Amino acid sequence: MAVQSNIMLDANLFSIGWLMVMIGFIIIFVAVVLMAVGSIRGRIQGGGAVLIGPIPIVFGTSREIVKVMLIVAIAIIVVTLIFTLLTVW
């Protein structure tokens, strides 16, 4: 019985991981489309966040974008910690 519950847990975690990857691709696609539309209007802002372990490296073209990227990086760290703690229990 314990083996079957472990298989179910592994399948659920795999599904959650796959869903998160797909959501990431959708977010990137939407961002590219929005940047293309913004470039037509002549207003482009961009930024990014690179996570090396728990340390975020944030960059952007303006202070507002850097703040947004910092919030995104913190949100990603929190979600990662939550999923890590859920798998430990």
PDB file of N, CA, C and O in Angstrom, chain B, residues numbered from 101:
ATOM      1  N   MET B 101       0.815  -1.193   0.000  1.00  0.00           N
ATOM      2  CA  MET B 101       0.000   0.000   0.000  1.00  0.00           C
ATOM      3  C   MET B 101       0.866   1.269   0.000  1.00  0.00           C
ATOM      4  O   MET B 101       0.524   2.259  -0.646  1.00  0.00           O
ATOM      5  N   ALA B 102       1.994   1.230   0.732  1.00  0.00           N
ATOM      6  CA  ALA B 102       2.875   2.395   0.803  1.00  0.00           C
ATOM      7  C   ALA B 102       3.542   2.664  -0.537  1.00  0.00           C
ATOM      8  O   ALA B 102       3.793   3.816  -0.890  1.00  0.00           O
ATOM      9  N   VAL B 103       3.829   1.603  -1.283  1.00  0.00           N
ATOM     10  CA  VAL B 103       4.470   1.773  -2.589  1.00  0.00           C
ATOM     11  C   VAL B 103       3.533   2.487  -3.548  1.00  0.00           C
ATOM     12  O   VAL B 103       3.959   3.342  -4.323  1.00  0.00           O
ATOM     13  N   GLN B 104       2.249   2.132  -3.492  1.00  0.00           N
ATOM     14  CA  GLN B 104       1.276   2.764  -4.390  1.00  0.00           C
ATOM     15  C   GLN B 104       1.109   4.241  -4.053  1.00  0.00           C
ATOM     16  O   GLN B 104       0.969   5.059  -4.962  1.00  0.00           O
ATOM     17  N   SER B 105       1.119   4.603  -2.776  1.00  0.00           N
ATOM     18  CA  SER B 105       0.977   6.016  -2.410  1.00  0.00           C
ATOM     19  C   SER B 105       2.205   6.813  -2.846  1.00  0.00           C
ATOM     20  O   SER B 105       2.084   7.975  -3.233  1.00  0.00           O
ATOM     21  N   ASN B 106       3.405   6.185  -2.785  1.00  0.00           N
ATOM     22  CA  ASN B 106       4.605   6.868  -3.262  1.00  0.00           C
ATOM     23  C   ASN B 106       4.543   7.092  -4.763  1.00  0.00           C
ATOM     24  O   ASN B 106       4.965   8.140  -5.252  1.00  0.00           O
ATOM     25  N   ILE B 107       4.022   6.117  -5.499  1.00  0.00           N
ATOM     26  CA  ILE B 107       3.877   6.270  -6.941  1.00  0.00           C
ATOM     27  C   ILE B 107       2.889   7.387  -7.257  1.00  0.00           C
ATOM     28  O   ILE B 107       3.109   8.177  -8.176  1.00  0.00           O
ATOM     29  N   MET B 108       1.808   7.449  -6.499  1.00  0.00           N
ATOM     30  CA  MET B 108       0.821   8.518  -6.711  1.00  0.00           C
ATOM     31  C   MET B 108       1.430   9.877  -6.394  1.00  0.00           C
ATOM     32  O   MET B 108       1.200  10.844  -7.120  1.00  0.00           O
ATOM     33  N   LEU B 109       2.207   9.958  -5.313  1.00  0.00           N
ATOM     34  CA  LEU B 109       2.855  11.213  -4.951  1.00  0.00           C
ATOM     35  C   LEU B 109       3.837  11.635  -6.036  1.00  0.00           C
ATOM     36  O   LEU B 109       3.887  12.810  -6.402  1.00  0.00           O
ATOM     37  N   ASP B 110       4.627  10.680  -6.558  1.00  0.00           N
ATOM     38  CA  ASP B 110       5.573  10.989  -7.626  1.00  0.00           C
ATOM     39  C   ASP B 110       4.852  11.456  -8.883  1.00  0.00           C
ATOM     40  O   ASP B 110       5.306  12.382  -9.555  1.00  0.00           O
ATOM     41  N   ALA B 111       3.737  10.823  -9.200  1.00  0.00           N
ATOM     42  CA  ALA B 111       2.962  11.215 -10.378  1.00  0.00           C
ATOM     43  C   ALA B 111       2.385  12.608 -10.197  1.00  0.00           C
ATOM     44  O   ALA B 111       2.374  13.400 -11.139  1.00  0.00           O
ATOM     45  N   ASN B 112       1.906  12.916  -9.002  1.00  0.00           N
ATOM     46  CA  ASN B 112       1.362  14.256  -8.738  1.00  0.00           C
ATOM     47  C   ASN B 112       2.450  15.314  -8.824  1.00  0.00           C
ATOM     48  O   ASN B 112       2.232  16.380  -9.401  1.00  0.00           O
ATOM     49  N   LEU B 113       3.614  15.035  -8.261  1.00  0.00           N
ATOM     50  CA  LEU B 113       4.711  16.002  -8.321  1.00  0.00           C
ATOM     51  C   LEU B 113       5.180  16.201  -9.750  1.00  0.00           C
ATOM     52  O   LEU B 113       5.494  17.320 -10.155  1.00  0.00           O
ATOM     53  N   PHE B 114       5.229  15.109 -10.520  1.00  0.00           N
ATOM     54  CA  PHE B 114       5.605  15.222 -11.925  1.00  0.00           C
ATOM     55  C   PHE B 114       4.596  16.090 -12.669  1.00  0.00           C
ATOM     56  O   PHE B 114       4.981  16.934 -13.479  1.00  0.00           O
ATOM     57  N   SER B 115       3.321  15.891 -12.401  1.00  0.00           N
ATOM     58  CA  SER B 115       2.281  16.681 -13.061  1.00  0.00           C
ATOM     59  C   SER B 115       2.381  18.154 -12.685  1.00  0.00           C
ATOM     60  O   SER B 115       2.237  19.028 -13.540  1.00  0.00           O
ATOM     61  N   ILE B 116       2.623  18.423 -11.427  1.00  0.00           N
ATOM     62  CA  ILE B 116       2.770  19.810 -10.979  1.00  0.00           C
ATOM     63  C   ILE B 116       3.994  20.453 -11.629  1.00  0.00           C
ATOM     64  O   ILE B 116       3.936  21.602 -12.068  1.00  0.00           O
ATOM     65  N   GLY B 117       5.092  19.717 -11.690  1.00  0.00           N
ATOM     66  CA  GLY B 117       6.306  20.243 -12.326  1.00  0.00           C
ATOM     67  C   GLY B 117       6.085  20.523 -13.800  1.00  0.00           C
ATOM     68  O   GLY B 117       6.489  21.571 -14.304  1.00  0.00           O
ATOM     69  N   TRP B 118       5.445  19.592 -14.493  1.00  0.00           N
ATOM     70  CA  TRP B 118       5.164  19.769 -15.917  1.00  0.00           C
ATOM     71  C   TRP B 118       4.244  20.963 -16.134  1.00  0.00           C
ATOM     72  O   TRP B 118       4.444  21.739 -17.069  1.00  0.00           O
ATOM     73  N   LEU B 119       3.237  21.117 -15.276  1.00  0.00           N
ATOM     74  CA  LEU B 119       2.320  22.252 -15.375  1.00  0.00           C
ATOM     75  C   LEU B 119       3.061  23.564 -15.162  1.00  0.00           C
ATOM     76  O   LEU B 119       2.792  24.539 -15.863  1.00  0.00           O
ATOM     77  N   MET B 120       3.987  23.608 -14.212  1.00  0.00           N
ATOM     78  CA  MET B 120       4.749  24.832 -13.965  1.00  0.00           C
ATOM     79  C   MET B 120       5.637  25.179 -15.158  1.00  0.00           C
ATOM     80  O   MET B 120       5.788  26.354 -15.492  1.00  0.00           O
ATOM     81  N   VAL B 121       6.224  24.175 -15.802  1.00  0.00           N
ATOM     82  CA  VAL B 121       7.042  24.424 -16.993  1.00  0.00           C
ATOM     83  C   VAL B 121       6.166  25.002 -18.110  1.00  0.00           C
ATOM     84  O   VAL B 121       6.557  25.963 -18.772  1.00  0.00           O
ATOM     85  N   MET B 122       5.002  24.428 -18.314  1.00  0.00           N
ATOM     86  CA  MET B 122       4.094  24.917 -19.365  1.00  0.00           C
ATOM     87  C   MET B 122       3.628  26.347 -19.067  1.00  0.00           C
ATOM     88  O   MET B 122       3.549  27.175 -19.974  1.00  0.00           O
ATOM     89  N   ILE B 123       3.323  26.633 -17.812  1.00  0.00           N
ATOM     90  CA  ILE B 123       2.925  27.992 -17.433  1.00  0.00           C
ATOM     91  C   ILE B 123       4.072  28.961 -17.701  1.00  0.00           C
ATOM     92  O   ILE B 123       3.840  30.087 -18.141  1.00  0.00           O
ATOM     93  N   GLY B 124       5.300  28.537 -17.443  1.00  0.00           N
ATOM     94  CA  GLY B 124       6.462  29.374 -17.731  1.00  0.00           C
ATOM     95  C   GLY B 124       6.582  29.696 -19.210  1.00  0.00           C
ATOM     96  O   GLY B 124       6.860  30.837 -19.580  1.00  0.00           O
ATOM     97  N   PHE B 125       6.372  28.685 -20.068  1.00  0.00           N
ATOM     98  CA  PHE B 125       6.417  28.923 -21.508  1.00  0.00           C
ATOM     99  C   PHE B 125       5.306  29.878 -21.946  1.00  0.00           C
ATOM    100  O   PHE B 125       5.526  30.739 -22.798  1.00  0.00           O
ATOM    101  N   ILE B 126       4.135  29.730 -21.374  1.00  0.00           N
ATOM    102  CA  ILE B 126       3.017  30.621 -21.725  1.00  0.00           C
ATOM    103  C   ILE B 126       3.333  32.047 -21.301  1.00  0.00           C
ATOM    104  O   ILE B 126       3.058  32.985 -22.050  1.00  0.00           O
ATOM    105  N   ILE B 127       3.904  32.228 -20.120  1.00  0.00           N
ATOM    106  CA  ILE B 127       4.265  33.567 -19.644  1.00  0.00           C
ATOM    107  C   ILE B 127       5.308  34.189 -20.564  1.00  0.00           C
ATOM    108  O   ILE B 127       5.217  35.372 -20.894  1.00  0.00           O
ATOM    109  N   ILE B 128       6.296  33.406 -20.979  1.00  0.00           N
ATOM    110  CA  ILE B 128       7.326  33.929 -21.890  1.00  0.00           C
ATOM    111  C   ILE B 128       6.698  34.331 -23.219  1.00  0.00           C
ATOM    112  O   ILE B 128       7.021  35.386 -23.764  1.00  0.00           O
ATOM    113  N   PHE B 129       5.802  33.498 -23.743  1.00  0.00           N
ATOM    114  CA  PHE B 129       5.138  33.811 -25.012  1.00  0.00           C
ATOM    115  C   PHE B 129       4.337  35.103 -24.901  1.00  0.00           C
ATOM    116  O   PHE B 129       4.420  35.957 -25.784  1.00  0.00           O
ATOM    117  N   VAL B 130       3.572  35.255 -23.840  1.00  0.00           N
ATOM    118  CA  VAL B 130       2.775  36.470 -23.641  1.00  0.00           C
ATOM    119  C   VAL B 130       3.683  37.686 -23.501  1.00  0.00           C
ATOM    120  O   VAL B 130       3.368  38.754 -24.026  1.00  0.00           O
ATOM    121  N   ALA B 131       4.804  37.539 -22.801  1.00  0.00           N
ATOM    122  CA  ALA B 131       5.736  38.656 -22.631  1.00  0.00           C
ATOM    123  C   ALA B 131       6.328  39.091 -23.963  1.00  0.00           C
ATOM    124  O   ALA B 131       6.478  40.286 -24.217  1.00  0.00           O
ATOM    125  N   VAL B 132       6.667  38.126 -24.816  1.00  0.00           N
ATOM    126  CA  VAL B 132       7.220  38.467 -26.128  1.00  0.00           C
ATOM    127  C   VAL B 132       6.183  39.197 -26.968  1.00  0.00           C
ATOM    128  O   VAL B 132       6.506  40.176 -27.641  1.00  0.00           O
ATOM    129  N   VAL B 133       4.942  38.730 -26.935  1.00  0.00           N
ATOM    130  CA  VAL B 133       3.875  39.396 -27.688  1.00  0.00           C
ATOM    131  C   VAL B 133       3.663  40.815 -27.156  1.00  0.00           C
ATOM    132  O   VAL B 133       3.527  41.753 -27.942  1.00  0.00           O
ATOM    133  N   LEU B 134       3.633  40.980 -25.842  1.00  0.00           N
ATOM    134  CA  LEU B 134       3.446  42.315 -25.269  1.00  0.00           C
ATOM    135  C   LEU B 134       4.606  43.244 -25.606  1.00  0.00           C
ATOM    136  O   LEU B 134       4.396  44.434 -25.842  1.00  0.00           O
ATOM    137  N   MET B 135       5.825  42.714 -25.631  1.00  0.00           N
ATOM    138  CA  MET B 135       6.967  43.546 -26.002  1.00  0.00           C
ATOM    139  C   MET B 135       6.893  43.941 -27.466  1.00  0.00           C
ATOM    140  O   MET B 135       7.257  45.062 -27.824  1.00  0.00           O
ATOM    141  N   ALA B 136       6.426  43.037 -28.318  1.00  0.00           N
ATOM    142  CA  ALA B 136       6.274  43.369 -29.734  1.00  0.00           C
ATOM    143  C   ALA B 136       5.233  44.465 -29.921  1.00  0.00           C
ATOM    144  O   ALA B 136       5.443  45.397 -30.697  1.00  0.00           O
ATOM    145  N   VAL B 137       4.124  44.359 -29.221  1.00  0.00           N
ATOM    146  CA  VAL B 137       3.089  45.400 -29.302  1.00  0.00           C
ATOM    147  C   VAL B 137       3.613  46.712 -28.731  1.00  0.00           C
ATOM    148  O   VAL B 137       3.346  47.778 -29.286  1.00  0.00           O
ATOM    149  N   GLY B 138       4.353  46.645 -27.634  1.00  0.00           N
ATOM    150  CA  GLY B 138       4.922  47.849 -27.031  1.00  0.00           C
ATOM    151  C   GLY B 138       5.952  48.517 -27.914  1.00  0.00           C
ATOM    152  O   GLY B 138       6.093  49.739 -27.889  1.00  0.00           O
ATOM    153  N   SER B 139       6.680  47.726 -28.702  1.00  0.00           N
ATOM    154  CA  SER B 139       7.680  48.319 -29.582  1.00  0.00           C
ATOM    155  C   SER B 139       7.033  49.093 -30.718  1.00  0.00           C
ATOM    156  O   SER B 139       7.620  50.049 -31.226  1.00  0.00           O
ATOM    157  N   ILE B 140       5.851  48.702 -31.120  1.00  0.00           N
ATOM    158  CA  ILE B 140       5.125  49.453 -32.150  1.00  0.00           C
ATOM    159  C   ILE B 140       4.781  50.839 -31.635  1.00  0.00           C
ATOM    160  O   ILE B 140       4.826  51.816 -32.383  1.00  0.00           O
ATOM    161  N   ARG B 141       4.440  50.922 -30.365  1.00  0.00           N
ATOM    162  CA  ARG B 141       4.096  52.208 -29.760  1.00  0.00           C
ATOM    163  C   ARG B 141       5.340  52.998 -29.365  1.00  0.00           C
ATOM    164  O   ARG B 141       5.232  54.164 -28.986  1.00  0.00           O
ATOM    165  N   GLY B 142       6.506  52.389 -29.447  1.00  0.00           N
ATOM    166  CA  GLY B 142       7.746  53.085 -29.114  1.00  0.00           C
ATOM    167  C   GLY B 142       8.071  53.076 -27.642  1.00  0.00           C
ATOM    168  O   GLY B 142       8.931  53.832 -27.190  1.00  0.00           O
ATOM    169  N   ARG B 143       7.398  52.235 -26.888  1.00  0.00           N
ATOM    170  CA  ARG B 143       7.607  52.195 -25.443  1.00  0.00           C
ATOM    171  C   ARG B 143       7.986  50.771 -25.044  1.00  0.00           C
ATOM    172  O   ARG B 143       7.125  49.896 -24.954  1.00  0.00           O
ATOM    173  N   ILE B 144       9.268  50.546 -24.808  1.00  0.00           N
ATOM    174  CA  ILE B 144       9.727  49.213 -24.450  1.00  0.00           C
ATOM    175  C   ILE B 144      10.454  49.284 -23.115  1.00  0.00           C
ATOM    176  O   ILE B 144      11.331  50.124 -22.913  1.00  0.00           O
ATOM    177  N   GLN B 145      10.078  48.397 -22.216  1.00  0.00           N
ATOM    178  CA  GLN B 145      10.792  48.222 -20.968  1.00  0.00           C
ATOM    179  C   GLN B 145      11.018  46.733 -20.801  1.00  0.00           C
ATOM    180  O   GLN B 145      10.168  45.923 -21.171  1.00  0.00           O
ATOM    181  N   GLY B 146      12.136  46.379 -20.257  1.00  0.00           N
ATOM    182  CA  GLY B 146      12.431  44.966 -20.071  1.00  0.00           C
ATOM    183  C   GLY B 146      13.253  44.739 -18.827  1.00  0.00           C
ATOM    184  O   GLY B 146      13.862  45.656 -18.278  1.00  0.00           O
ATOM    185  N   GLY B 147      13.255  43.517 -18.407  1.00  0.00           N
ATOM    186  CA  GLY B 147      14.024  43.161 -17.232  1.00  0.00           C
ATOM    187  C   GLY B 147      14.046  41.666 -17.071  1.00  0.00           C
ATOM    188  O   GLY B 147      13.422  40.932 -17.838  1.00  0.00           O
ATOM    189  N   GLY B 148      14.766  41.220 -16.070  1.00  0.00           N
ATOM    190  CA  GLY B 148      14.850  39.795 -15.825  1.00  0.00           C
ATOM    191  C   GLY B 148      15.369  39.506 -14.439  1.00  0.00           C
ATOM    192  O   GLY B 148      15.878  40.380 -13.737  1.00  0.00           O
ATOM    193  N   ALA B 149      15.221  38.255 -14.072  1.00  0.00           N
ATOM    194  CA  ALA B 149      15.715  37.791 -12.783  1.00  0.00           C
ATOM    195  C   ALA B 149      16.375  36.442 -12.997  1.00  0.00           C
ATOM    196  O   ALA B 149      15.788  35.531 -13.582  1.00  0.00           O
ATOM    197  N   VAL B 150      17.592  36.329 -12.519  1.00  0.00           N
ATOM    198  CA  VAL B 150      18.326  35.069 -12.581  1.00  0.00           C
ATOM    199  C   VAL B 150      18.484  34.590 -11.146  1.00  0.00           C
ATOM    200  O   VAL B 150      18.988  35.311 -10.286  1.00  0.00           O
ATOM    201  N   LEU B 151      18.045  33.360 -10.905  1.00  0.00           N
ATOM    202  CA  LEU B 151      18.149  32.799  -9.562  1.00  0.00           C
ATOM    203  C   LEU B 151      19.307  31.805  -9.534  1.00  0.00           C
ATOM    204  O   LEU B 151      19.292  30.792 -10.233  1.00  0.00           O
ATOM    205  N   ILE B 152      20.296  32.112  -8.724  1.00  0.00           N
ATOM    206  CA  ILE B 152      21.403  31.195  -8.500  1.00  0.00           C
ATOM    207  C   ILE B 152      21.241  30.700  -7.065  1.00  0.00           C
ATOM    208  O   ILE B 152      21.633  31.354  -6.098  1.00  0.00           O
ATOM    209  N   GLY B 153      20.645  29.512  -6.976  1.00  0.00           N
ATOM    210  CA  GLY B 153      20.267  29.015  -5.654  1.00  0.00           C
ATOM    211  C   GLY B 153      19.180  29.921  -5.115  1.00  0.00           C
ATOM    212  O   GLY B 153      18.226  30.227  -5.830  1.00  0.00           O
ATOM    213  N   PRO B 154      19.299  30.353  -3.884  1.00  0.00           N
ATOM    214  CA  PRO B 154      18.274  31.254  -3.331  1.00  0.00           C
ATOM    215  C   PRO B 154      18.586  32.734  -3.562  1.00  0.00           C
ATOM    216  O   PRO B 154      17.852  33.597  -3.081  1.00  0.00           O
ATOM    217  N   ILE B 155      19.654  33.035  -4.284  1.00  0.00           N
ATOM    218  CA  ILE B 155      20.085  34.425  -4.460  1.00  0.00           C
ATOM    219  C   ILE B 155      19.599  34.950  -5.807  1.00  0.00           C
ATOM    220  O   ILE B 155      19.987  34.432  -6.854  1.00  0.00           O
ATOM    221  N   PRO B 156      18.745  35.983  -5.782  1.00  0.00           N
ATOM    222  CA  PRO B 156      18.270  36.543  -7.056  1.00  0.00           C
ATOM    223  C   PRO B 156      19.212  37.627  -7.582  1.00  0.00           C
ATOM    224  O   PRO B 156      19.703  38.463  -6.823  1.00  0.00           O
ATOM    225  N   ILE B 157      19.453  37.596  -8.884  1.00  0.00           N
ATOM    226  CA  ILE B 157      20.167  38.673  -9.564  1.00  0.00           C
ATOM    227  C   ILE B 157      19.133  39.316 -10.474  1.00  0.00           C
ATOM    228  O   ILE B 157      18.640  38.682 -11.407  1.00  0.00           O
ATOM    229  N   VAL B 158      18.807  40.568 -10.205  1.00  0.00           N
ATOM    230  CA  VAL B 158      17.706  41.250 -10.884  1.00  0.00           C
ATOM    231  C   VAL B 158      18.274  42.388 -11.727  1.00  0.00           C
ATOM    232  O   VAL B 158      19.176  43.105 -11.295  1.00  0.00           O
ATOM    233  N   PHE B 159      17.734  42.543 -12.940  1.00  0.00           N
ATOM    234  CA  PHE B 159      18.159  43.634 -13.805  1.00  0.00           C
ATOM    235  C   PHE B 159      16.949  44.137 -14.589  1.00  0.00           C
ATOM    236  O   PHE B 159      15.957  43.428 -14.758  1.00  0.00           O
ATOM    237  N   GLY B 160      17.057  45.379 -15.062  1.00  0.00           N
ATOM    238  CA  GLY B 160      15.969  45.949 -15.846  1.00  0.00           C
ATOM    239  C   GLY B 160      16.343  47.298 -16.419  1.00  0.00           C
ATOM    240  O   GLY B 160      17.395  47.858 -16.110  1.00  0.00           O
ATOM    241  N   THR B 161      15.448  47.815 -17.269  1.00  0.00           N
ATOM    242  CA  THR B 161      15.707  49.085 -17.934  1.00  0.00           C
ATOM    243  C   THR B 161      15.247  50.286 -17.121  1.00  0.00           C
ATOM    244  O   THR B 161      15.627  51.415 -17.431  1.00  0.00           O
ATOM    245  N   SER B 162      14.444  50.072 -16.097  1.00  0.00           N
ATOM    246  CA  SER B 162      13.992  51.178 -15.245  1.00  0.00           C
ATOM    247  C   SER B 162      13.798  50.662 -13.819  1.00  0.00           C
ATOM    248  O   SER B 162      13.779  49.457 -13.567  1.00  0.00           O
ATOM    249  N   ARG B 163      13.657  51.602 -12.911  1.00  0.00           N
ATOM    250  CA  ARG B 163      13.475  51.223 -11.500  1.00  0.00           C
ATOM    251  C   ARG B 163      12.189  50.431 -11.294  1.00  0.00           C
ATOM    252  O   ARG B 163      12.154  49.505 -10.484  1.00  0.00           O
ATOM    253  N   GLU B 164      11.136  50.787 -12.017  1.00  0.00           N
ATOM    254  CA  GLU B 164       9.854  50.097 -11.868  1.00  0.00           C
ATOM    255  C   GLU B 164       9.989  48.629 -12.278  1.00  0.00           C
ATOM    256  O   GLU B 164       9.476  47.737 -11.603  1.00  0.00           O
ATOM    257  N   ILE B 165      10.677  48.396 -13.382  1.00  0.00           N
ATOM    258  CA  ILE B 165      10.859  47.025 -13.859  1.00  0.00           C
ATOM    259  C   ILE B 165      11.718  46.226 -12.887  1.00  0.00           C
ATOM    260  O   ILE B 165      11.452  45.049 -12.645  1.00  0.00           O
ATOM    261  N   VAL B 166      12.739  46.856 -12.333  1.00  0.00           N
ATOM    262  CA  VAL B 166      13.594  46.166 -11.366  1.00  0.00           C
ATOM    263  C   VAL B 166      12.777  45.777 -10.136  1.00  0.00           C
ATOM    264  O   VAL B 166      12.952  44.681  -9.603  1.00  0.00           O
ATOM    265  N   LYS B 167      11.884  46.661  -9.676  1.00  0.00           N
ATOM    266  CA  LYS B 167      11.026  46.331  -8.535  1.00  0.00           C
ATOM    267  C   LYS B 167      10.107  45.161  -8.858  1.00  0.00           C
ATOM    268  O   LYS B 167       9.924  44.266  -8.033  1.00  0.00           O
ATOM    269  N   VAL B 168       9.529  45.168 -10.059  1.00  0.00           N
ATOM    270  CA  VAL B 168       8.647  44.066 -10.459  1.00  0.00           C
ATOM    271  C   VAL B 168       9.430  42.759 -10.525  1.00  0.00           C
ATOM    272  O   VAL B 168       8.950  41.726 -10.059  1.00  0.00           O
ATOM    273  N   MET B 169      10.625  42.796 -11.096  1.00  0.00           N
ATOM    274  CA  MET B 169      11.441  41.587 -11.203  1.00  0.00           C
ATOM    275  C   MET B 169      11.866  41.079  -9.828  1.00  0.00           C
ATOM    276  O   MET B 169      11.963  39.870  -9.618  1.00  0.00           O
ATOM    277  N   LEU B 170      12.118  41.988  -8.895  1.00  0.00           N
ATOM    278  CA  LEU B 170      12.460  41.580  -7.541  1.00  0.00           C
ATOM    279  C   LEU B 170      11.279  40.881  -6.876  1.00  0.00           C
ATOM    280  O   LEU B 170      11.457  39.877  -6.186  1.00  0.00           O
ATOM    281  N   ILE B 171      10.078  41.408  -7.080  1.00  0.00           N
ATOM    282  CA  ILE B 171       8.872  40.769  -6.541  1.00  0.00           C
ATOM    283  C   ILE B 171       8.673  39.396  -7.169  1.00  0.00           C
ATOM    284  O   ILE B 171       8.327  38.440  -6.476  1.00  0.00           O
ATOM    285  N   VAL B 172       8.891  39.292  -8.479  1.00  0.00           N
ATOM    286  CA  VAL B 172       8.766  38.002  -9.161  1.00  0.00           C
ATOM    287  C   VAL B 172       9.791  37.017  -8.619  1.00  0.00           C
ATOM    288  O   VAL B 172       9.463  35.856  -8.376  1.00  0.00           O
ATOM    289  N   ALA B 173      11.020  37.463  -8.426  1.00  0.00           N
ATOM    290  CA  ALA B 173      12.071  36.572  -7.911  1.00  0.00           C
ATOM    291  C   ALA B 173      11.723  36.082  -6.504  1.00  0.00           C
ATOM    292  O   ALA B 173      11.898  34.903  -6.196  1.00  0.00           O
ATOM    293  N   ILE B 174      11.239  36.968  -5.665  1.00  0.00           N
ATOM    294  CA  ILE B 174      10.852  36.578  -4.305  1.00  0.00           C
ATOM    295  C   ILE B 174       9.684  35.596  -4.349  1.00  0.00           C
ATOM    296  O   ILE B 174       9.655  34.635  -3.580  1.00  0.00           O
ATOM    297  N   ALA B 175       8.725  35.829  -5.237  1.00  0.00           N
ATOM    298  CA  ALA B 175       7.593  34.909  -5.370  1.00  0.00           C
ATOM    299  C   ALA B 175       8.063  33.530  -5.814  1.00  0.00           C
ATOM    300  O   ALA B 175       7.574  32.519  -5.311  1.00  0.00           O
ATOM    301  N   ILE B 176       9.000  33.478  -6.745  1.00  0.00           N
ATOM    302  CA  ILE B 176       9.521  32.189  -7.211  1.00  0.00           C
ATOM    303  C   ILE B 176      10.252  31.471  -6.080  1.00  0.00           C
ATOM    304  O   ILE B 176      10.123  30.255  -5.936  1.00  0.00           O
ATOM    305  N   ILE B 177      11.009  32.204  -5.286  1.00  0.00           N
ATOM    306  CA  ILE B 177      11.718  31.598  -4.155  1.00  0.00           C
ATOM    307  C   ILE B 177      10.719  31.037  -3.151  1.00  0.00           C
ATOM    308  O   ILE B 177      10.904  29.930  -2.645  1.00  0.00           O
ATOM    309  N   VAL B 178       9.662  31.791  -2.858  1.00  0.00           N
ATOM    310  CA  VAL B 178       8.651  31.326  -1.897  1.00  0.00           C
ATOM    311  C   VAL B 178       7.950  30.070  -2.411  1.00  0.00           C
ATOM    312  O   VAL B 178       7.757  29.117  -1.656  1.00  0.00           O
ATOM    313  N   VAL B 179       7.568  30.062  -3.689  1.00  0.00           N
ATOM    314  CA  VAL B 179       6.907  28.882  -4.265  1.00  0.00           C
ATOM    315  C   VAL B 179       7.845  27.680  -4.228  1.00  0.00           C
ATOM    316  O   VAL B 179       7.418  26.568  -3.920  1.00  0.00           O
ATOM    317  N   THR B 180       9.102  27.898  -4.537  1.00  0.00           N
ATOM    318  CA  THR B 180      10.077  26.803  -4.493  1.00  0.00           C
ATOM    319  C   THR B 180      10.225  26.262  -3.080  1.00  0.00           C
ATOM    320  O   THR B 180      10.280  25.047  -2.889  1.00  0.00           O
ATOM    321  N   LEU B 181      10.290  27.141  -2.091  1.00  0.00           N
ATOM    322  CA  LEU B 181      10.391  26.689  -0.702  1.00  0.00           C
ATOM    323  C   LEU B 181       9.153  25.915  -0.274  1.00  0.00           C
ATOM    324  O   LEU B 181       9.260  24.906   0.423  1.00  0.00           O
ATOM    325  N   ILE B 182       7.983  26.381  -0.687  1.00  0.00           N
ATOM    326  CA  ILE B 182       6.745  25.683  -0.327  1.00  0.00           C
ATOM    327  C   ILE B 182       6.736  24.280  -0.915  1.00  0.00           C
ATOM    328  O   ILE B 182       6.434  23.316  -0.211  1.00  0.00           O
ATOM    329  N   PHE B 183       7.069  24.154  -2.211  1.00  0.00           N
ATOM    330  CA  PHE B 183       7.090  22.826  -2.819  1.00  0.00           C
ATOM    331  C   PHE B 183       8.172  21.944  -2.203  1.00  0.00           C
ATOM    332  O   PHE B 183       7.977  20.735  -2.070  1.00  0.00           O
ATOM    333  N   THR B 184       9.295  22.520  -1.830  1.00  0.00           N
ATOM    334  CA  THR B 184      10.353  21.747  -1.187  1.00  0.00           C
ATOM    335  C   THR B 184       9.892  21.224   0.170  1.00  0.00           C
ATOM    336  O   THR B 184      10.123  20.062   0.503  1.00  0.00           O
ATOM    337  N   LEU B 185       9.244  22.078   0.946  1.00  0.00           N
ATOM    338  CA  LEU B 185       8.762  21.649   2.252  1.00  0.00           C
ATOM    339  C   LEU B 185       7.629  20.631   2.130  1.00  0.00           C
ATOM    340  O   LEU B 185       7.513  19.735   2.966  1.00  0.00           O
ATOM    341  N   LEU B 186       6.794  20.759   1.099  1.00  0.00           N
ATOM    342  CA  LEU B 186       5.723  19.783   0.904  1.00  0.00           C
ATOM    343  C   LEU B 186       6.262  18.402   0.569  1.00  0.00           C
ATOM    344  O   LEU B 186       5.685  17.396   0.982  1.00  0.00           O
ATOM    345  N   THR B 187       7.351  18.341  -0.167  1.00  0.00           N
ATOM    346  CA  THR B 187       7.917  17.042  -0.519  1.00  0.00           C
ATOM    347  C   THR B 187       8.644  16.401   0.652  1.00  0.00           C
ATOM    348  O   THR B 187       8.783  15.178   0.694  1.00  0.00           O
ATOM    349  N   VAL B 188       9.110  17.204   1.605  1.00  0.00           N
ATOM    350  CA  VAL B 188       9.807  16.659   2.770  1.00  0.00           C
ATOM    351  C   VAL B 188       8.805  16.021   3.722  1.00  0.00           C
ATOM    352  O   VAL B 188       9.099  14.991   4.328  1.00  0.00           O
ATOM    353  N   TRP B 189       7.629  16.619   3.860  1.00  0.00           N
ATOM    354  CA  TRP B 189       6.623  16.085   4.789  1.00  0.00           C
ATOM    355  C   TRP B 189       5.995  14.928   4.163  1.00  0.00           C
ATOM    356  O   TRP B 189       5.113  14.308   4.755  1.00  0.00           O
TER     357      TRP B 189
END
